[in-house]
């Protein structure tokens, strides 16, 4: 019989049969018996903490009321105290949470045998550490990347050399327009035409490579069965939220449904300091008994990557992933990611799971969004992995090696599409980015203005990412190689550039068709005219066709006829791109919040999750 089991037995919390089952479960799955008792509802979390304190012969107190000793705090790094869940108090006393025999020995060797160690609830110790190191941790979450790797930070949208280059180019263009206007327009038209032809060819190659059957069978069920639960590492899950308390039950249920040992899940709900409503809902659901609630101090900029950076400093896992509040990942996704890392290159730093939607067929907008995501995550990204070039990550379900994520400076809090930027930075640092054949279902936007807000932020972030990494284009070329540099131009740069020029091209084409005007004849010489018509007719037909491939692969057969309406969706993308461009100039770090919980499917899921919770 274990000492912990004996303590809880003597307190009348469990029976001998419970202990026998817990020990059997520990042998099979490696689960700590204390966590087994809590998971089965036999013991409350605070009762387990009291028993653990008794096991190592330390006193336990339910309330931490003593103030920290600020002089002692200054002697230790914030990261050391956070990792140990340890805080110095007055009168040679220290508070500790989540105690064990090994941890007790480590702490005593650090602080000395003459100090008194008292066990408190872990969440209270962490809260006091938040308060004690508030300014330092907040500063680190905002400026760590800008101070350590300023060349990769979007804190400055355009640096001096870029501003000078843009100024010289604009001056040259103005002179060209003034003296040779037709020749200038002809050159611009030729550039756009060639760009679009190459872009179509590049996308065709991606679809061809991404359609290969190998991308769908990367990790098989047999690979997962080979994993022993007792050998699985601690996995940190960050769930950043802002003013969306209604969807908390969904993500709580999704986390409890994960097929991963619960005692090795380090789940953190990351909330902003001014988001009192979501904090209250978390308390109502008693989430602190199942996961950690991290409150991010108020600071500028108020962005998701800043919140993730703050939470990263409290991460305990060897691996780390991010989920949005309404996400429903496949239950075995964490294990699949572990398999990819085990089978992959040692330089593999992150793998991206696929994203799709549980409300795909709700209205026209959700259909278009589903087509786009099916193409992007099921075809494009696997193809980029096969080519060995940088992959722009999605905002959720990307699985990291925590140590490497910290090594490269975490997320850029000034980049509003921090995930795409991070994928490029990993590649520049010599690491690899991969994909995993597991899907996370999200809520597709059902409301048009909400969609524009979301998409304008994404495209603004792509513009930020392009500007940051093109500060030294030759250095970028040398670091990532020819294929990757080409891919960066057309997959990052091309995404927003195409969205910006699409309405202009549409306008010119329809004006020419309807009015029979000859005003464009000087800039549409015969070779360019033929290529332009080919671009317009064949290009649109090609993109409609590949949208069909994506949803056909997802077996959304009923959506196939809707693919012909995709050009309307592109106009909406263009509106978003121009809004993003305007904000890039006027308010570059503004995080345009996407409102979740609008779908009728989400509302139904909330009801079901609340009933289960």
Secondary structure as GFF3:
##gff-version 3
##sequence-region A 1 613
A	DSSP	alpha_helix	3	10	.	.	.	ID=ss1
A	DSSP	alpha_helix	16	29	.	.	.	ID=ss2
A	DSSP	alpha_helix	33	39	.	.	.	ID=ss3
A	DSSP	alpha_helix	45	55	.	.	.	ID=ss4
A	DSSP	beta_strand	59	61	.	.	.	ID=ss5
A	DSSP	alpha_helix	70	73	.	.	.	ID=ss6
A	DSSP	alpha_helix	78	84	.	.	.	ID=ss7
A	DSSP	beta_strand	86	89	.	.	.	ID=ss8
A	DSSP	beta_strand	93	96	.	.	.	ID=ss9
A	DSSP	alpha_helix	101	111	.	.	.	ID=ss10
A	DSSP	beta_strand	116	120	.	.	.	ID=ss11
A	DSSP	alpha_helix	122	132	.	.	.	ID=ss12
A	DSSP	alpha_helix	134	148	.	.	.	ID=ss13
A	DSSP	three_ten_helix	150	152	.	.	.	ID=ss14
A	DSSP	alpha_helix	160	179	.	.	.	ID=ss15
A	DSSP	alpha_helix	181	210	.	.	.	ID=ss16
A	DSSP	three_ten_helix	213	216	.	.	.	ID=ss17
A	DSSP	alpha_helix	221	225	.	.	.	ID=ss18
A	DSSP	three_ten_helix	229	231	.	.	.	ID=ss19
A	DSSP	beta_strand	235	241	.	.	.	ID=ss20
A	DSSP	three_ten_helix	245	247	.	.	.	ID=ss21
A	DSSP	alpha_helix	248	256	.	.	.	ID=ss22
A	DSSP	three_ten_helix	262	264	.	.	.	ID=ss23
A	DSSP	beta_strand	265	272	.	.	.	ID=ss24
A	DSSP	alpha_helix	276	284	.	.	.	ID=ss25
A	DSSP	three_ten_helix	287	289	.	.	.	ID=ss26
A	DSSP	beta_strand	292	296	.	.	.	ID=ss27
A	DSSP	alpha_helix	304	312	.	.	.	ID=ss28
A	DSSP	beta_strand	319	322	.	.	.	ID=ss29
A	DSSP	beta_strand	328	329	.	.	.	ID=ss30
A	DSSP	alpha_helix	333	343	.	.	.	ID=ss31
A	DSSP	beta_strand	348	357	.	.	.	ID=ss32
A	DSSP	alpha_helix	364	375	.	.	.	ID=ss33
A	DSSP	pi_helix	376	380	.	.	.	ID=ss34
A	DSSP	alpha_helix	381	387	.	.	.	ID=ss35
A	DSSP	beta_strand	398	401	.	.	.	ID=ss36
A	DSSP	alpha_helix	402	407	.	.	.	ID=ss37
A	DSSP	alpha_helix	418	428	.	.	.	ID=ss38
A	DSSP	beta_strand	432	442	.	.	.	ID=ss39
A	DSSP	alpha_helix	448	469	.	.	.	ID=ss40
A	DSSP	alpha_helix	473	487	.	.	.	ID=ss41
A	DSSP	pi_helix	488	493	.	.	.	ID=ss42
A	DSSP	alpha_helix	494	515	.	.	.	ID=ss43
A	DSSP	three_ten_helix	521	523	.	.	.	ID=ss44
A	DSSP	alpha_helix	526	534	.	.	.	ID=ss45
A	DSSP	pi_helix	535	539	.	.	.	ID=ss46
A	DSSP	alpha_helix	540	553	.	.	.	ID=ss47
A	DSSP	three_ten_helix	557	565	.	.	.	ID=ss48
A	DSSP	alpha_helix	566	586	.	.	.	ID=ss49
A	DSSP	alpha_helix	600	612	.	.	.	ID=ss50
###
